[in-house]
């Protein structure tokens, strides 16, 4: 069974940041502007996940996720960021990453969290797709790439 791709709720391009924490604050801050979320708590939970488990999956890509209390995020929220300059994200080793996909899921949705995380990682292992993400010069173009991928997966199901 093919799982529909969890589309990003916000998309940022040309993000300037000196540290991973800065990227997470920008991403969660944008989510706070469009959704009723606690961006400070969300950023801290994501930073905790980065510190304890790491998020770099290789090829300059970080996928950072956390299951959070429902008062922090009442539903699954995703964000995509492309950084102007790669930053060191933790993984098996520390890797410089310029593509960051962030997902938070209410803590009671463990199965959905794992399913969606798997779909995100599968998509970001597709080198052609990632190359197009890196070439897209606006948030709208990035969002269109994700929507096209989601539609292709939905048709294949």
ZITAGI-V89153 format. One line per field, one symbol per residue. ss: DSSP state (a for helix, b for strand, c for the rest). A space follows every 50 residues. Layout:
# ZITAGI-V89153
ss: ???
This chain:
# ZITAGI-V89153
ss: cccccccccbbbbbbccccaaaaaaaaaaaaaaaccccaaaaaaaaaaaa aaaccbbbccbbbbbbbbccccccccbbbbbbbbbbbbbcccccbbbbbb bbbbbbcccaaaaaaaaaaaaaaaccaaaaaaaaacccaaaaaaaaaaaa aaaaaac
